[in-house]
Amino acid sequence: MISFALLIVFLYANALIVTLKNGEIKPFSLDQVNNLKGVLAILIILYHLTTIGHVTFLSPFDFWGAPIVSLFLCISGYGLLASYQKKGDSYLNNFIPSKIWRIVFPLLLVTAVYLIFEYLDKQMFPEGIFQNLFLYGITPLPFSWYAYAIIGFYLLFYLVFLNSKLGLYLKLFILLLLTVAFIFMLRNLGYGREWWICALAFPTGMYYKLYEDKLLKLTKQQKWPLLIVPSICVLLLLIVKSKIELLFPLAYVIIPIALVYLVSFISLKNKVLLFLGSISYEIYLLHGAWMFLLRGKTIHLDNDYIFSISVVLFSIISAFIFNQLAKKILNP
């Protein structure tokens, strides 16, 4: 938690310097989004490594999971609305094969390969795969719950925005209500906290995109960048101190707004991050598989340092291979 707070302080200090120099934040570009995805892909691996390893230098990432996922969801919602605003209702043409299937297919492919290797390692398939998935939210591929959640959000977006008679503001409001219903439904079903705690970040990204121009105008007044982040931190403190769990999803509305806002002051442009961003989804899918396979019966890396480095490297290499394979299959 302290390390994440230090990150906020660092980004805030950078924003103040840019502001005092009369700089302005600019809307997210595709390069910025992809660079940010590259950073988040590595951070999510480091966070999950803290759950099963004991590498001292990774301990600062103990509490980074939910903020990272909330930012992933936020920029996903941001990107969808940006594309919709640019292309209009025509963006929904072939939305299922061009968007949703491109999420579903890699998920199915990686899950199938992982189950085969898990069988070879343990000489048995996990029992009740479908029952565990639908009744309890336990995914057959480790840590892949996010992929199922984002598929659900994309479907909600498609179904709501498909109605051309509704205005944009009403569509976003309906999507927000459905997201709240999604949170209560999964919580009552007993799904893990990770399924619903960050859900509001998805419509948050859309609202951020909707009001981004107004935010840019506010930043021309130097006092606003000075006040926004402290105000956000006070709100977060009040939510945490309340200890009311149903208020916690609001924290993951506030956190991604703060991070997207602060990151906008940074000119992200790096070839390595762009590369990682282009395969970030596959990295997300594969890193959990490598974590379990490299500490299975056939292969068991005891040294936490070797294990951690191996997970990161194998995740990136295999993500690139699966990404290229999926492209060739989906675009023959």
GUZAKOL-784914 format. One record per residue (C-alpha): x, y, z. Coordinates in Angstrom, 2 decimals, m for minus. Layout:
BEGIN
<rec><east>X</east><north>Y</north><up>Z</up></rec>
...
***
This chain:
BEGIN
<rec><east>0.00</east><north>0.00</north><up>0.00</up></rec>
<rec><east>2.87</east><north>2.37</north><up>0.83</up></rec>
<rec><east>4.53</east><north>1.72</north><up>m2.54</up></rec>
<rec><east>1.29</east><north>2.49</north><up>m4.37</up></rec>
<rec><east>0.91</east><north>5.71</north><up>m2.38</up></rec>
<rec><east>4.47</east><north>6.65</north><up>m3.36</up></rec>
<rec><east>3.57</east><north>6.09</north><up>m7.01</up></rec>
<rec><east>0.64</east><north>8.51</north><up>m6.65</up></rec>
<rec><east>2.95</east><north>11.06</north><up>m4.99</up></rec>
<rec><east>5.48</east><north>10.71</north><up>m7.83</up></rec>
<rec><east>2.84</east><north>11.13</north><up>m10.54</up></rec>
<rec><east>1.31</east><north>14.05</north><up>m8.65</up></rec>
<rec><east>4.68</east><north>15.78</north><up>m8.35</up></rec>
<rec><east>5.20</east><north>15.34</north><up>m12.09</up></rec>
<rec><east>1.74</east><north>16.82</north><up>m12.76</up></rec>
<rec><east>2.54</east><north>19.84</north><up>m10.60</up></rec>
<rec><east>5.82</east><north>20.46</north><up>m12.43</up></rec>
<rec><east>4.09</east><north>20.24</north><up>m15.81</up></rec>
<rec><east>1.31</east><north>22.55</north><up>m14.59</up></rec>
<rec><east>3.71</east><north>25.16</north><up>m13.19</up></rec>
<rec><east>5.46</east><north>25.18</north><up>m16.56</up></rec>
<rec><east>2.07</east><north>25.97</north><up>m18.13</up></rec>
<rec><east>1.85</east><north>22.55</north><up>m19.72</up></rec>
<rec><east>m1.46</east><north>20.89</north><up>m20.45</up></rec>
<rec><east>m2.61</east><north>17.32</north><up>m20.41</up></rec>
<rec><east>m3.76</east><north>15.87</north><up>m23.70</up></rec>
<rec><east>m6.40</east><north>13.24</north><up>m24.49</up></rec>
<rec><east>m5.24</east><north>9.65</north><up>m24.42</up></rec>
<rec><east>m3.74</east><north>8.55</north><up>m27.71</up></rec>
<rec><east>m3.62</east><north>4.95</north><up>m28.95</up></rec>
<rec><east>0.12</east><north>4.89</north><up>m28.21</up></rec>
<rec><east>m0.46</east><north>6.03</north><up>m24.64</up></rec>
<rec><east>m3.09</east><north>3.36</north><up>m24.07</up></rec>
<rec><east>m0.86</east><north>0.62</north><up>m25.50</up></rec>
<rec><east>2.16</east><north>1.82</north><up>m23.51</up></rec>
<rec><east>0.07</east><north>1.82</north><up>m20.36</up></rec>
<rec><east>m1.20</east><north>m1.69</north><up>m21.12</up></rec>
<rec><east>2.41</east><north>m2.82</north><up>m21.41</up></rec>
<rec><east>3.21</east><north>m1.45</north><up>m17.95</up></rec>
<rec><east>0.08</east><north>m2.99</north><up>m16.43</up></rec>
<rec><east>0.79</east><north>m6.41</north><up>m18.00</up></rec>
<rec><east>4.12</east><north>m6.63</north><up>m16.17</up></rec>
<rec><east>2.70</east><north>m5.21</north><up>m12.94</up></rec>
<rec><east>m0.08</east><north>m7.80</north><up>m12.82</up></rec>
<rec><east>2.52</east><north>m10.59</north><up>m13.08</up></rec>
<rec><east>4.54</east><north>m9.07</north><up>m10.24</up></rec>
<rec><east>1.41</east><north>m8.73</north><up>m8.12</up></rec>
<rec><east>0.36</east><north>m12.35</north><up>m8.62</up></rec>
<rec><east>3.90</east><north>m13.54</north><up>m7.89</up></rec>
<rec><east>3.56</east><north>m12.03</north><up>m4.42</up></rec>
<rec><east>0.65</east><north>m14.41</north><up>m3.74</up></rec>
<rec><east>2.75</east><north>m17.57</north><up>m4.01</up></rec>
<rec><east>6.39</east><north>m16.48</north><up>m3.71</up></rec>
<rec><east>8.46</east><north>m14.90</north><up>m1.02</up></rec>
<rec><east>10.81</east><north>m12.72</north><up>m3.04</up></rec>
<rec><east>11.54</east><north>m9.72</north><up>m0.85</up></rec>
<rec><east>11.79</east><north>m7.14</north><up>m3.62</up></rec>
<rec><east>8.29</east><north>m8.03</north><up>m4.85</up></rec>
<rec><east>6.58</east><north>m7.33</north><up>m1.52</up></rec>
<rec><east>5.81</east><north>m3.68</north><up>m2.46</up></rec>
<rec><east>3.36</east><north>m5.04</north><up>m5.06</up></rec>
<rec><east>1.23</east><north>m6.86</north><up>m2.46</up></rec>
<rec><east>m1.77</east><north>m4.52</north><up>m2.76</up></rec>
<rec><east>m1.51</east><north>m3.53</north><up>m6.41</up></rec>
<rec><east>m3.94</east><north>m6.11</north><up>m7.85</up></rec>
<rec><east>m7.24</east><north>m4.23</north><up>m7.64</up></rec>
<rec><east>m5.85</east><north>m0.83</north><up>m8.74</up></rec>
<rec><east>m4.19</east><north>m2.47</north><up>m11.77</up></rec>
<rec><east>m7.37</east><north>m4.28</north><up>m12.78</up></rec>
<rec><east>m9.46</east><north>m1.15</north><up>m12.26</up></rec>
<rec><east>m7.14</east><north>0.74</north><up>m14.62</up></rec>
<rec><east>m7.36</east><north>m2.08</north><up>m17.19</up></rec>
<rec><east>m11.16</east><north>m1.89</north><up>m17.05</up></rec>
<rec><east>m11.14</east><north>1.91</north><up>m17.16</up></rec>
<rec><east>m9.03</east><north>2.17</north><up>m20.32</up></rec>
<rec><east>m11.10</east><north>m0.62</north><up>m21.90</up></rec>
<rec><east>m14.27</east><north>1.41</north><up>m21.36</up></rec>
<rec><east>m12.46</east><north>4.55</north><up>m22.51</up></rec>
<rec><east>m11.35</east><north>2.86</north><up>m25.73</up></rec>
<rec><east>m14.80</east><north>1.50</north><up>m26.54</up></rec>
<rec><east>m16.50</east><north>4.87</north><up>m26.20</up></rec>
<rec><east>m13.71</east><north>6.63</north><up>m28.11</up></rec>
<rec><east>m14.21</east><north>4.23</north><up>m31.03</up></rec>
<rec><east>m17.98</east><north>4.56</north><up>m30.83</up></rec>
<rec><east>m17.83</east><north>8.36</north><up>m30.83</up></rec>
<rec><east>m15.51</east><north>8.27</north><up>m33.83</up></rec>
<rec><east>m17.43</east><north>5.73</north><up>m35.94</up></rec>
<rec><east>m20.98</east><north>6.00</north><up>m34.62</up></rec>
<rec><east>m23.42</east><north>3.10</north><up>m34.83</up></rec>
<rec><east>m21.36</east><north>1.55</north><up>m37.64</up></rec>
<rec><east>m18.81</east><north>0.62</north><up>m34.95</up></rec>
<rec><east>m21.28</east><north>m2.04</north><up>m33.78</up></rec>
<rec><east>m21.29</east><north>m3.76</north><up>m37.17</up></rec>
<rec><east>m19.41</east><north>m7.04</north><up>m36.78</up></rec>
<rec><east>m18.71</east><north>m6.10</north><up>m33.15</up></rec>
<rec><east>m19.06</east><north>m9.68</north><up>m31.93</up></rec>
<rec><east>m16.59</east><north>m11.25</north><up>m34.40</up></rec>
<rec><east>m14.21</east><north>m8.29</north><up>m34.48</up></rec>
<rec><east>m14.12</east><north>m7.51</north><up>m30.74</up></rec>
<rec><east>m15.70</east><north>m10.17</north><up>m28.55</up></rec>
<rec><east>m14.48</east><north>m13.21</north><up>m30.49</up></rec>
<rec><east>m10.95</east><north>m11.78</north><up>m30.40</up></rec>
<rec><east>m11.18</east><north>m11.98</north><up>m26.61</up></rec>
<rec><east>m12.98</east><north>m15.32</north><up>m26.45</up></rec>
<rec><east>m10.78</east><north>m17.23</north><up>m28.91</up></rec>
<rec><east>m7.40</east><north>m16.64</north><up>m27.16</up></rec>
<rec><east>m9.08</east><north>m17.45</north><up>m23.83</up></rec>
<rec><east>m10.37</east><north>m20.78</north><up>m25.15</up></rec>
<rec><east>m7.07</east><north>m21.58</north><up>m26.87</up></rec>
<rec><east>m4.86</east><north>m20.83</north><up>m23.86</up></rec>
<rec><east>m7.26</east><north>m22.61</north><up>m21.48</up></rec>
<rec><east>m7.28</east><north>m25.75</north><up>m23.65</up></rec>
<rec><east>m3.47</east><north>m25.85</north><up>m23.89</up></rec>
<rec><east>m3.11</east><north>m25.23</north><up>m20.16</up></rec>
<rec><east>m5.53</east><north>m28.07</north><up>m19.28</up></rec>
<rec><east>m3.56</east><north>m30.44</north><up>m21.51</up></rec>
<rec><east>m0.27</east><north>m29.54</north><up>m19.79</up></rec>
<rec><east>m1.92</east><north>m29.72</north><up>m16.37</up></rec>
<rec><east>m3.13</east><north>m33.23</north><up>m17.20</up></rec>
<rec><east>0.36</east><north>m34.25</north><up>m18.32</up></rec>
<rec><east>1.77</east><north>m32.82</north><up>m15.09</up></rec>
<rec><east>m0.79</east><north>m34.26</north><up>m12.65</up></rec>
<rec><east>m2.22</east><north>m37.15</north><up>m14.70</up></rec>
<rec><east>m5.73</east><north>m35.88</north><up>m14.04</up></rec>
<rec><east>m8.14</east><north>m33.16</north><up>m15.15</up></rec>
<rec><east>m9.60</east><north>m30.80</north><up>m12.56</up></rec>
<rec><east>m13.09</east><north>m31.88</north><up>m11.54</up></rec>
<rec><east>m16.24</east><north>m29.83</north><up>m12.05</up></rec>
<rec><east>m14.73</east><north>m27.26</north><up>m14.41</up></rec>
<rec><east>m18.03</east><north>m25.83</north><up>m15.64</up></rec>
<rec><east>m19.72</east><north>m26.07</north><up>m12.26</up></rec>
<rec><east>m16.86</east><north>m24.23</north><up>m10.56</up></rec>
<rec><east>m16.83</east><north>m21.56</north><up>m13.27</up></rec>
<rec><east>m20.54</east><north>m20.74</north><up>m13.39</up></rec>
<rec><east>m21.50</east><north>m21.35</north><up>m9.78</up></rec>
<rec><east>m18.42</east><north>m20.08</north><up>m7.96</up></rec>
<rec><east>m16.44</east><north>m18.04</north><up>m10.49</up></rec>
<rec><east>m13.43</east><north>m20.37</north><up>m10.24</up></rec>
<rec><east>m11.84</east><north>m20.34</north><up>m13.69</up></rec>
<rec><east>m10.05</east><north>m23.39</north><up>m15.18</up></rec>
<rec><east>m7.20</east><north>m21.10</north><up>m16.30</up></rec>
<rec><east>m5.58</east><north>m19.45</north><up>m13.25</up></rec>
<rec><east>m6.33</east><north>m15.74</north><up>m12.81</up></rec>
<rec><east>m8.38</east><north>m15.59</north><up>m16.03</up></rec>
<rec><east>m11.54</east><north>m14.29</north><up>m14.35</up></rec>
<rec><east>m10.79</east><north>m10.86</north><up>m15.84</up></rec>
<rec><east>m11.20</east><north>m12.23</north><up>m19.37</up></rec>
<rec><east>m14.67</east><north>m13.59</north><up>m18.55</up></rec>
<rec><east>m15.62</east><north>m10.31</north><up>m16.89</up></rec>
<rec><east>m14.49</east><north>m8.19</north><up>m19.82</up></rec>
<rec><east>m16.41</east><north>m10.44</north><up>m22.23</up></rec>
<rec><east>m19.50</east><north>m9.77</north><up>m20.13</up></rec>
<rec><east>m18.88</east><north>m6.01</north><up>m20.15</up></rec>
<rec><east>m18.36</east><north>m5.97</north><up>m23.91</up></rec>
<rec><east>m21.62</east><north>m7.84</north><up>m24.39</up></rec>
<rec><east>m23.44</east><north>m5.36</north><up>m22.15</up></rec>
<rec><east>m21.95</east><north>m2.48</north><up>m24.13</up></rec>
<rec><east>m23.01</east><north>m4.07</north><up>m27.41</up></rec>
<rec><east>m26.58</east><north>m4.81</north><up>m26.29</up></rec>
<rec><east>m27.13</east><north>m1.35</north><up>m24.79</up></rec>
<rec><east>m25.56</east><north>0.64</north><up>m27.62</up></rec>
<rec><east>m27.27</east><north>m1.46</north><up>m30.28</up></rec>
<rec><east>m30.48</east><north>0.51</north><up>m29.65</up></rec>
<rec><east>m29.99</east><north>3.53</north><up>m31.92</up></rec>
<rec><east>m33.12</east><north>5.23</north><up>m30.51</up></rec>
<rec><east>m31.44</east><north>5.85</north><up>m27.16</up></rec>
<rec><east>m29.26</east><north>8.92</north><up>m26.66</up></rec>
<rec><east>m25.63</east><north>8.54</north><up>m25.59</up></rec>
<rec><east>m26.21</east><north>9.82</north><up>m22.05</up></rec>
<rec><east>m29.11</east><north>7.40</north><up>m21.53</up></rec>
<rec><east>m27.05</east><north>4.50</north><up>m22.91</up></rec>
<rec><east>m24.25</east><north>5.24</north><up>m20.49</up></rec>
<rec><east>m26.68</east><north>5.54</north><up>m17.59</up></rec>
<rec><east>m28.28</east><north>2.18</north><up>m18.45</up></rec>
<rec><east>m24.82</east><north>0.61</north><up>m18.69</up></rec>
<rec><east>m23.97</east><north>2.04</north><up>m15.29</up></rec>
<rec><east>m27.16</east><north>0.57</north><up>m13.77</up></rec>
<rec><east>m26.43</east><north>m2.82</north><up>m15.33</up></rec>
<rec><east>m22.92</east><north>m2.72</north><up>m13.90</up></rec>
<rec><east>m24.31</east><north>m2.05</north><up>m10.42</up></rec>
<rec><east>m26.72</east><north>m4.98</north><up>m10.92</up></rec>
<rec><east>m23.73</east><north>m7.08</north><up>m12.03</up></rec>
<rec><east>m21.92</east><north>m6.25</north><up>m8.77</up></rec>
<rec><east>m24.87</east><north>m7.21</north><up>m6.56</up></rec>
<rec><east>m25.58</east><north>m10.37</north><up>m8.54</up></rec>
<rec><east>m22.01</east><north>m11.74</north><up>m8.37</up></rec>
<rec><east>m21.63</east><north>m10.75</north><up>m4.73</up></rec>
<rec><east>m24.85</east><north>m12.55</north><up>m3.81</up></rec>
<rec><east>m23.79</east><north>m15.61</north><up>m5.84</up></rec>
<rec><east>m20.66</east><north>m15.80</north><up>m3.72</up></rec>
<rec><east>m18.15</east><north>m15.05</north><up>m6.48</up></rec>
<rec><east>m14.71</east><north>m13.95</north><up>m5.37</up></rec>
<rec><east>m14.27</east><north>m10.32</north><up>m4.41</up></rec>
<rec><east>m12.06</east><north>m9.72</north><up>m7.44</up></rec>
<rec><east>m15.04</east><north>m10.28</north><up>m9.77</up></rec>
<rec><east>m17.02</east><north>m7.29</north><up>m8.61</up></rec>
<rec><east>m14.84</east><north>m4.94</north><up>m6.56</up></rec>
<rec><east>m13.48</east><north>m3.11</north><up>m9.64</up></rec>
<rec><east>m16.51</east><north>m3.46</north><up>m11.94</up></rec>
<rec><east>m17.50</east><north>0.21</north><up>m11.82</up></rec>
<rec><east>m14.17</east><north>1.14</north><up>m13.40</up></rec>
<rec><east>m15.51</east><north>0.00</north><up>m16.79</up></rec>
<rec><east>m18.30</east><north>2.60</north><up>m17.11</up></rec>
<rec><east>m15.99</east><north>5.06</north><up>m15.36</up></rec>
<rec><east>m13.65</east><north>4.91</north><up>m18.35</up></rec>
<rec><east>m16.57</east><north>5.79</north><up>m20.62</up></rec>
<rec><east>m17.65</east><north>8.73</north><up>m18.48</up></rec>
<rec><east>m14.06</east><north>9.94</north><up>m18.35</up></rec>
<rec><east>m13.93</east><north>9.90</north><up>m22.15</up></rec>
<rec><east>m17.30</east><north>11.66</north><up>m22.35</up></rec>
<rec><east>m16.17</east><north>14.56</north><up>m20.12</up></rec>
<rec><east>m12.50</east><north>14.56</north><up>m21.07</up></rec>
<rec><east>m12.68</east><north>17.82</north><up>m23.02</up></rec>
<rec><east>m14.15</east><north>19.62</north><up>m20.01</up></rec>
<rec><east>m11.41</east><north>18.21</north><up>m17.82</up></rec>
<rec><east>m8.80</east><north>19.50</north><up>m20.24</up></rec>
<rec><east>m10.31</east><north>22.98</north><up>m20.02</up></rec>
<rec><east>m10.17</east><north>22.83</north><up>m16.22</up></rec>
<rec><east>m6.46</east><north>22.03</north><up>m16.30</up></rec>
<rec><east>m5.78</east><north>25.37</north><up>m17.96</up></rec>
<rec><east>m6.55</east><north>26.86</north><up>m14.53</up></rec>
<rec><east>m3.51</east><north>25.98</north><up>m12.44</up></rec>
<rec><east>m5.44</east><north>25.58</north><up>m9.19</up></rec>
<rec><east>m7.37</east><north>22.53</north><up>m10.42</up></rec>
<rec><east>m4.42</east><north>20.15</north><up>m10.87</up></rec>
<rec><east>m3.35</east><north>21.23</north><up>m7.38</up></rec>
<rec><east>m6.71</east><north>20.31</north><up>m5.85</up></rec>
<rec><east>m7.93</east><north>17.24</north><up>m7.77</up></rec>
<rec><east>m5.51</east><north>14.63</north><up>m6.41</up></rec>
<rec><east>m5.65</east><north>15.72</north><up>m2.72</up></rec>
<rec><east>m9.46</east><north>15.71</north><up>m2.96</up></rec>
<rec><east>m9.38</east><north>12.20</north><up>m4.41</up></rec>
<rec><east>m7.05</east><north>11.00</north><up>m1.64</up></rec>
<rec><east>m9.41</east><north>12.39</north><up>1.02</up></rec>
<rec><east>m12.36</east><north>10.56</north><up>m0.58</up></rec>
<rec><east>m10.37</east><north>7.32</north><up>m0.68</up></rec>
<rec><east>m9.43</east><north>7.70</north><up>2.98</up></rec>
<rec><east>m13.07</east><north>8.24</north><up>3.97</up></rec>
<rec><east>m14.17</east><north>5.13</north><up>2.02</up></rec>
<rec><east>m11.44</east><north>2.95</north><up>3.58</up></rec>
<rec><east>m12.10</east><north>4.27</north><up>7.09</up></rec>
<rec><east>m15.84</east><north>3.59</north><up>6.72</up></rec>
<rec><east>m15.11</east><north>m0.16</north><up>6.48</up></rec>
<rec><east>m18.37</east><north>m0.53</north><up>4.53</up></rec>
<rec><east>m17.56</east><north>m3.12</north><up>1.89</up></rec>
<rec><east>m20.32</east><north>m2.04</north><up>m0.49</up></rec>
<rec><east>m18.66</east><north>1.37</north><up>m0.69</up></rec>
<rec><east>m15.32</east><north>m0.12</north><up>m1.73</up></rec>
<rec><east>m16.25</east><north>m0.36</north><up>m5.47</up></rec>
<rec><east>m16.42</east><north>3.45</north><up>m5.37</up></rec>
<rec><east>m12.73</east><north>3.47</north><up>m4.49</up></rec>
<rec><east>m12.04</east><north>1.77</north><up>m7.80</up></rec>
<rec><east>m13.98</east><north>4.50</north><up>m9.57</up></rec>
<rec><east>m11.79</east><north>7.13</north><up>m7.96</up></rec>
<rec><east>m8.42</east><north>5.37</north><up>m8.34</up></rec>
<rec><east>m8.51</east><north>4.86</north><up>m12.13</up></rec>
<rec><east>m9.74</east><north>8.44</north><up>m12.66</up></rec>
<rec><east>m6.77</east><north>9.69</north><up>m10.64</up></rec>
<rec><east>m4.30</east><north>7.45</north><up>m12.45</up></rec>
<rec><east>m5.60</east><north>8.20</north><up>m15.95</up></rec>
<rec><east>m5.56</east><north>11.90</north><up>m15.12</up></rec>
<rec><east>m2.00</east><north>11.83</north><up>m13.75</up></rec>
<rec><east>m0.63</east><north>9.57</north><up>m16.48</up></rec>
<rec><east>m1.98</east><north>12.07</north><up>m19.02</up></rec>
<rec><east>0.80</east><north>14.44</north><up>m17.92</up></rec>
<rec><east>3.41</east><north>11.90</north><up>m19.05</up></rec>
<rec><east>4.41</east><north>11.46</north><up>m22.68</up></rec>
<rec><east>4.47</east><north>7.66</north><up>m22.84</up></rec>
<rec><east>6.27</east><north>6.47</north><up>m25.94</up></rec>
<rec><east>8.49</east><north>3.43</north><up>m25.70</up></rec>
<rec><east>8.96</east><north>0.61</north><up>m28.21</up></rec>
<rec><east>9.33</east><north>m2.04</north><up>m25.51</up></rec>
<rec><east>6.13</east><north>m0.92</north><up>m23.77</up></rec>
<rec><east>4.31</east><north>m0.73</north><up>m27.11</up></rec>
<rec><east>5.36</east><north>m4.32</north><up>m27.81</up></rec>
<rec><east>4.22</east><north>m5.47</north><up>m24.38</up></rec>
<rec><east>0.99</east><north>m3.54</north><up>m24.80</up></rec>
<rec><east>0.28</east><north>m5.31</north><up>m28.10</up></rec>
<rec><east>0.42</east><north>m8.69</north><up>m26.34</up></rec>
<rec><east>m0.85</east><north>m7.57</north><up>m22.92</up></rec>
<rec><east>m4.03</east><north>m9.66</north><up>m23.12</up></rec>
<rec><east>m2.07</east><north>m12.82</north><up>m23.90</up></rec>
<rec><east>0.40</east><north>m12.02</north><up>m21.10</up></rec>
<rec><east>m2.54</east><north>m11.70</north><up>m18.75</up></rec>
<rec><east>m3.92</east><north>m15.08</north><up>m19.85</up></rec>
<rec><east>m0.62</east><north>m16.98</north><up>m19.75</up></rec>
<rec><east>1.20</east><north>m15.76</north><up>m16.66</up></rec>
<rec><east>m1.05</east><north>m17.69</north><up>m14.27</up></rec>
<rec><east>m0.56</east><north>m20.88</north><up>m16.27</up></rec>
<rec><east>3.22</east><north>m20.53</north><up>m16.04</up></rec>
<rec><east>3.06</east><north>m19.83</north><up>m12.32</up></rec>
<rec><east>1.32</east><north>m23.15</north><up>m11.70</up></rec>
<rec><east>3.20</east><north>m25.21</north><up>m14.29</up></rec>
<rec><east>6.62</east><north>m24.08</north><up>m13.08</up></rec>
<rec><east>5.68</east><north>m25.17</north><up>m9.59</up></rec>
<rec><east>3.99</east><north>m28.41</north><up>m10.56</up></rec>
<rec><east>5.02</east><north>m32.02</north><up>m10.21</up></rec>
<rec><east>7.04</east><north>m32.30</north><up>m13.43</up></rec>
<rec><east>8.83</east><north>m28.97</north><up>m13.04</up></rec>
<rec><east>9.22</east><north>m27.33</north><up>m9.68</up></rec>
<rec><east>11.45</east><north>m24.28</north><up>m9.36</up></rec>
<rec><east>12.15</east><north>m23.83</north><up>m5.65</up></rec>
<rec><east>14.26</east><north>m20.70</north><up>m5.93</up></rec>
<rec><east>11.85</east><north>m17.77</north><up>m5.85</up></rec>
<rec><east>14.13</east><north>m15.51</north><up>m7.87</up></rec>
<rec><east>14.58</east><north>m18.03</north><up>m10.69</up></rec>
<rec><east>10.88</east><north>m18.85</north><up>m10.53</up></rec>
<rec><east>9.82</east><north>m15.19</north><up>m10.77</up></rec>
<rec><east>12.18</east><north>m14.37</north><up>m13.64</up></rec>
<rec><east>11.11</east><north>m17.53</north><up>m15.50</up></rec>
<rec><east>7.42</east><north>m16.68</north><up>m15.14</up></rec>
<rec><east>7.96</east><north>m13.18</north><up>m16.56</up></rec>
<rec><east>10.13</east><north>m14.35</north><up>m19.48</up></rec>
<rec><east>8.02</east><north>m17.38</north><up>m20.41</up></rec>
<rec><east>4.83</east><north>m15.32</north><up>m20.15</up></rec>
<rec><east>6.16</east><north>m12.72</north><up>m22.61</up></rec>
<rec><east>7.60</east><north>m15.25</north><up>m25.08</up></rec>
<rec><east>4.53</east><north>m17.49</north><up>m25.08</up></rec>
<rec><east>2.21</east><north>m14.45</north><up>m25.24</up></rec>
<rec><east>3.92</east><north>m13.34</north><up>m28.46</up></rec>
<rec><east>3.61</east><north>m16.84</north><up>m29.94</up></rec>
<rec><east>m0.08</east><north>m17.16</north><up>m29.04</up></rec>
<rec><east>m0.75</east><north>m13.62</north><up>m30.28</up></rec>
<rec><east>0.75</east><north>m14.40</north><up>m33.68</up></rec>
<rec><east>m1.06</east><north>m17.75</north><up>m33.83</up></rec>
<rec><east>m4.41</east><north>m16.16</north><up>m33.01</up></rec>
<rec><east>m3.85</east><north>m13.50</north><up>m35.68</up></rec>
<rec><east>m3.17</east><north>m16.11</north><up>m38.35</up></rec>
<rec><east>m6.24</east><north>m18.13</north><up>m37.39</up></rec>
<rec><east>m8.57</east><north>m15.13</north><up>m37.07</up></rec>
<rec><east>m7.15</east><north>m13.38</north><up>m40.15</up></rec>
<rec><east>m6.24</east><north>m16.19</north><up>m42.57</up></rec>
***
